[in-house]
Structures are given as structure tokens and as C-alpha cells.
């Protein structure tokens, strides 16, 4: 959040910053569910059947409520929670292709962030680096 403020990605006016914090807390919950599923080293049916649909619907509703512009969580310009959401959604779809199919607003946010030139360059580097490391979960455990 410090960097978001320094880079003008926190949302403005202050209400947008507060909405960003609400979205981020929900993305934090998604992260916890995803990590628990990875640590179990199996496809956690509870996550995919119970948790993701609830969290996905909540995030979809937040994007509809807090943003008047397609492709953003809050307001009509890029914020740090758009980038955070993109990261979470791209990781989610690596393990479950099509996870965003029922959530068009979340797909639009992910596509919006992914289409930025510097993000495209970073993604190409990240993918190569991870291929060199192999399955990083196996490596860590």
C-alpha cells in the first residue's frame, strides 16, 4: 500500500482507497484458500466447489459496485488491487483453466492488466524463470 500511494495506484478520492482495501481483504482470503489447497498437494474440491464460487461471486459484485468502468475493480483507472487481482487470477487459472469463465468482470480486470506492455514483458520473464525452476511447490517442500 505504501508503494501504491507513492505510485498513485491507491485510488483517489479516499473512498476509492477504502474500497481498494475491501477488495484486497477479499483477495487475501482467496490467497489463503489457494495456499491451503496447494499445501494439501491435491486438488482441493472444497476450494473449487465451495470457496471459489463464493469468493468469485463476491469479487464480481465488488467490481460491479465499486467501478463504473469495465476492467477495473475501483473507479476508472488502474489501482494496486487490479494488479493484485490479476496476479491471483492468473495463478488460479494456471491450476484451473476457465476459472474466470463465469466472472466476466474479473476476466476483464485480468485482461486489462495483462494487456499492459510492461506486464506482458514481465510475464514472459516470469514464465521462463518458473520453467527453469520446475514446480516451485515441489521445490519448496
Secondary structure, 3 states (H helix, E strand, C coil): CHHHHHCCCCCCCHHHHHHHHHHHHHHHHHHHHHHHHHHCCCCCHHHHHHHHHHHHHHHHHHHHHHCCCCCCCCCCCCCHHHHHHHHHHHHHHHHCCCCCCCCHHHHHHHHHHHCCHHHHHHHHHHHHHHHHHCCHHHHHC
